[in-house]
Amino acid sequence: MEVVLEAKKLMKIYNTGGRKFSAIKGIDLKIEKGLFYTIIGKSGSGKSTLLHMLSGLDKPTAGHVFIDGVDIHKIKDSELAKLRRQKIGFVFQSYNLLPEFCAEENIKMPLYLNRKVPNKKYIKGIMRRLEITDLKLKFPNQLSGGEQQRVAIARALAAKPSIIFADEPTGNLDEATGKKVMNLLRTMQQEFHQTVLLVTHDTEIAGQADKLIRLQDGMIIG
């Protein structure tokens, strides 16, 4: 299958109080197009750090990340920002919705930033599938955690990115809502043929993936 994302000898070292801590230790990884991956490991194993470097949110201490053949940490910040807007969607555990904008405006924000006219039919379709059409004029502080997360997923899908990164998207939700959000994310991934990398500590959620990446002490162990 086609490789859409690749990491080579990826490392992240933090300096804390004059002491060095290796969060990620020389990871090599290939991600195939159109598959659903979960990254699992104990707290402190490096899951979120790895995800942030793979998505361009954080820079590695050493190593390379390639998205569609582009070494994303070797290009200019402006070029990286453009690549992320065009190819990447990110779902945060804390939702990261803009409080001064309603749900629909939050969903369309990546398109506004990319100076693209939203495809109204596509956006409406996403909102209908995620069951948030009736919430479109509500502001984040008027939404429940599950509703905010579904809006955040819609926002991640709005620009039709080729890769979706999700950092513990069910971490702040109750079990029932978390399962619903996970099922919706899986359904949307299959419908729009996207690649998903999802960080979780939940073994049940991890088991739903096409492929599972297990981290321990900053290294892939399986």
C-alpha positions in Angstrom: 0.0 0.0 0.0 1.0 3.6 -0.5 2.9 5.2 2.4 1.5 8.6 3.2 3.6 9.4 6.3 7.0 8.2 7.4 9.2 8.9 10.4 13.0 8.2 10.4 15.1 8.0 13.5 12.8 10.4 15.3 14.0 11.7 18.6 12.7 14.2 21.2 14.9 15.3 24.1 13.8 17.7 26.8 16.1 19.7 29.1 14.4 19.9 32.6 16.4 21.5 35.4 19.7 20.9 33.6 18.9 17.2 33.1 18.1 15.6 29.7 15.0 13.4 29.3 14.5 11.4 26.1 10.8 11.3 25.4 11.1 9.7 21.9 14.1 7.4 21.2 14.9 7.0 17.5 11.5 5.9 16.2 11.1 4.6 12.6 7.6 4.4 11.4 5.6 4.0 8.1 1.9 4.9 7.9 -0.1 3.5 5.0 -2.8 5.5 3.3 -6.4 4.9 4.2 -5.9 2.9 7.4 -7.0 3.6 11.0 -4.1 3.4 13.4 -4.1 3.7 17.2 -1.1 4.6 19.3 -1.3 3.1 22.8 0.9 3.1 25.9 1.0 4.1 29.5 1.1 7.7 30.6 4.5 9.2 29.9 5.3 6.6 27.2 5.6 9.4 24.6 2.2 9.0 22.7 1.2 12.6 22.5 4.8 13.8 21.9 5.1 11.4 18.9 1.7 12.5 17.5 2.6 16.2 17.8 5.9 15.7 15.9 4.2 13.6 13.2 1.6 16.3 12.6 4.1 19.2 12.6 2.8 20.7 15.9 6.2 20.1 17.6 9.7 19.9 16.2 11.9 16.8 16.9 15.4 17.1 18.4 16.6 14.8 15.6 15.2 12.8 12.7 12.7 13.3 9.9 9.0 13.2 9.3 7.8 12.9 5.7 4.2 13.6 4.6 3.7 12.7 0.9 7.5 12.8 0.5 7.9 16.3 2.0 10.3 16.5 5.0 8.0 18.7 7.1 10.5 19.8 9.7 13.0 21.0 7.0 10.7 23.5 5.3 9.8 27.1 6.2 7.3 27.7 8.9 5.0 29.3 6.4 5.2 26.3 4.1 4.6 23.9 7.1 1.5 26.0 8.1 0.2 25.7 4.6 0.8 22.0 4.4 -0.9 21.4 7.7 -4.0 23.4 6.6 -4.2 21.4 3.3 -3.3 17.9 4.4 -3.9 17.6 8.1 -6.8 17.6 10.5 -6.3 17.5 14.3 -8.7 16.5 17.0 -7.6 17.6 20.4 -8.7 16.1 23.7 -9.6 19.6 25.0 -11.5 20.4 21.8 -9.8 23.8 21.2 -12.9 25.4 19.8 -12.8 29.2 19.5 -15.3 30.5 22.1 -16.3 33.7 20.2 -17.5 31.7 17.1 -20.6 29.4 16.8 -20.3 25.7 16.0 -20.7 26.2 12.2 -18.1 28.9 12.1 -15.6 26.8 14.1 -16.1 23.9 11.6 -15.5 26.2 8.6 -12.4 27.9 10.3 -9.8 25.8 8.5 -11.3 26.8 5.1 -11.4 30.4 6.0 -7.7 30.3 7.1 -6.9 28.6 3.8 -8.9 31.2 1.9 -11.2 28.6 0.4 -15.0 28.9 -0.1 -16.7 26.2 2.0 -18.5 23.4 0.1 -21.9 23.9 1.7 -23.2 20.5 0.7 -20.1 18.7 2.1 -20.2 20.7 5.4 -23.9 20.0 5.8 -23.3 16.3 5.1 -20.6 16.1 7.8 -22.7 17.9 10.3 -25.7 15.6 9.6 -23.5 12.4 10.0 -22.1 13.7 13.3 -25.7 14.7 14.4 -24.8 18.4 15.1 -26.9 20.2 12.5 -29.2 21.5 15.2 -26.2 22.9 17.1 -24.7 25.0 14.3 -25.6 28.4 15.8 -24.7 27.5 19.4 -21.4 28.6 21.0 -18.9 26.2 22.6 -20.0 27.2 26.1 -23.5 26.1 25.2 -22.4 22.6 24.2 -21.7 19.4 26.2 -18.3 17.8 26.0 -19.6 15.2 23.5 -21.2 17.9 21.4 -17.9 19.9 21.4 -15.9 16.9 20.4 -18.2 16.2 17.5 -17.9 19.8 16.3 -14.1 19.4 16.7 -14.2 16.2 14.5 -16.3 18.1 11.9 -13.7 20.9 11.9 -10.9 18.4 11.4 -12.8 16.9 8.4 -13.9 20.2 6.9 -10.9 20.8 4.6 -10.9 17.1 3.4 -7.4 16.4 4.8 -5.6 13.3 3.9 -4.5 12.6 7.5 -6.5 13.0 10.7 -4.6 13.1 14.0 -6.6 12.6 17.2 -5.0 13.0 20.7 -7.1 11.1 23.3 -10.4 12.4 21.7 -12.5 10.4 24.2 -10.4 11.2 27.2 -12.8 13.8 28.6 -16.0 12.0 27.8 -18.1 9.4 29.6 -17.9 5.8 28.3 -21.1 5.9 26.2 -20.3 9.2 24.6 -16.8 8.2 24.0 -17.9 5.0 22.2 -20.3 7.1 20.0 -17.5 9.6 19.1 -15.1 6.7 18.3 -17.7 5.0 16.1 -18.4 8.3 14.3 -14.7 9.0 13.7 -14.3 5.4 12.3 -17.3 5.8 10.0 -16.1 9.1 8.7 -12.6 7.8 8.1 -14.0 4.9 6.0 -16.5 7.1 4.1 -13.9 9.7 3.1 -10.9 7.3 2.7 -8.7 9.2 5.2 -5.7 8.0 7.2 -6.3 8.3 11.0 -3.7 8.2 13.8 -5.4 8.2 17.2 -3.7 8.2 20.6 -5.5 6.4 23.4 -4.9 4.6 26.7 -8.1 2.6 26.2 -7.3 -1.0 25.1 -10.9 -1.5 23.9 -10.7 1.5 21.6 -7.2 0.6 20.4 -8.5 -2.8 19.4 -10.9 -1.3 16.9 -8.0 -0.1 14.7 -6.6 -1.6 11.5 -3.2 -1.4 13.0 -2.0 -0.8 16.6 1.3 0.9 17.6 2.4 0.2 21.1 4.8 2.6 22.8 6.9 2.1 25.9 9.5 4.6 27.3 9.6 6.5 24.0 10.1 3.4 21.8 7.8 1.3 19.6 7.6 -2.2 21.2 4.9 -3.7 18.9 
